[in-house]
Amino acid sequence: GQQPRCLRLPRMKKELWEILVPTTLHGTSILEAHHHKWDEYVRSVAGGLTLLHTVKGQWISPKQVAVAEPVIPVRVICTKAEIRRILRFTKRHYKQEVVLAYRLSDEVLFL
């Protein structure tokens, strides 16, 4: 038998990114339907996403306000241009001052 091969994603370089999605806006829980619209957008851009369990986030906002809120880490395989589109959409969709994503891996393989 022939060994299965790992396949690299074609064309533009795809990487594994993680983005933190808020669960509240000014202390009010964000409705599930609102999250579903975000999920739909990310799927339309990247083809899929992986939602992780909610974690506690804490940071100092650009207005120098201490912020503590639960966030949802979401993993997405996409290009750098695509994660930037997702970040811009996320910022508008959730009315955030700042959103961030960080690259987890610069190599993505499928088998």
HUUR-V958827 format. One record per helix or strand of 2 or more residues. SS is the DSSP state (2 for helix, 1 for strand). FROM is the first residue (numbers start at 1). LEN is the number of residues. Records with the same first field share a line. If there is no record, write none. Layout:
SS=FROM-LEN, FROM-LEN
This chain:
1=7-2, 15-8, 24-2, 28-2, 50-11, 66-13, 101-5, 109-2
2=32-15, 80-14
